[in-house]
């Protein structure tokens, strides 16, 4: 089913639509990506929208104030940030960096059904944080095949659960505040998730920076504050720890080296010896 929502029309010329679907219950889903550009405005849509930032977003700020009195919130987005924009609400966003986000489009009857009539309409929320909401979205919405009939039936159940959960989301938390010049909790989680999912691939500082919504230079400065080592050393340690766990399970060293992103088995052996003082063979 095609999307027919006001907000999607506002984004059509300024963002890249990666996936979209309208569920059997009439709830819209869209996965978007954008790299900077002009401000975004959503002008009194006739539906509600929930936005979940999946990657980036650190250069997105909510523009506040009425006509002729524009201002910016002193809070920016981050991976994991959640915004709720009720129908009829006009919002404007200053976006000067990379962001990938999930949109959920729904109406009063959907949230009333999700909450058994306890909530008539959602309240506005700017950059809330709720790890459970994000986990549910990633595991039970993004993981489904939106084009498969069986998955579409499951999708409605997942979306109603998300709508119910959205009424419990708290406002800004420490996940969006970076301690002592380091990374925020949300940025750390986004980086760790991305590395775990792509351990068998080449991982660059530029890619990690994009995931966190930072420049490569900013990431290189902030990363040691949070992790005690530069990004490339930390990624290597993730590869080594994963390799050690797989070898413990009895996997062959050649297969383990490929699965953990080492250029060769000998490369993995050298790194093992330098880090742990023994070789994979000695582990066996």
Secondary structure, DSSP 8 states (H G I E B T S, - for coil): -----HHHHHHTTTSEEEEEEE-TTS-EEEEEEEES-S-EEE-S-SSEEEEEEEEE-TTEEEEESSTT--EEEEEE--TTEEEEE-TT--EEEEE-SEEEEEEEEE-HHHHHHHTTTS-SS---EEEEE-HHHHHHHHHHTTTS-TT-HHHHHHHHHHHHHHHHHHTT-BS--GGGS-GGGS--HHHHHHHHHHHHHTTTS---HHHHHHHHTS-HHHHHHHHHHHHSS-HHHHHHHHHHHHHHHHHHTT--HHHHHHHTT-SSHHHHHHHHHHHHSS-HHHH-
